[in-house]
Amino acid sequence: MVVGICTIVLRIPGNTSLKGKRSVVKRVVTRLQNTFNASVAEVGANDTCQRAEIGIAFVGNDRRWINSRLDKILNFVESMQVAEIIDSDMEIISL
């Protein structure tokens, strides 16, 4: 079994409220869940309105496939142009 984990830190420029942040985060999370069938959740930076941290996880049996999906997710989030990716961390664990 192979587990792929990715954390993406987003900067939401021009946002001044947690309500606006929730809107952006919800849009990103929903699109990722629907497009990639991944487990996605906001995992940090809950009290700041211009920064969001999103965690993504995949489970499978092919390391290359999981790595490819996580790369595609990073490109997809960047192409959405709702927020700027300021950091990302990817880890693939074989169990």
Protein Blocks (a to p, Z undefined) as FASTA:
>chain_A
ZZdddddddddehiabfklmmmmmmmmmmmmmmmnopacddfbhklbckbccdddddddf
bfklmmmmmmmmmmmmmmnopaccfbdcdddddZZ
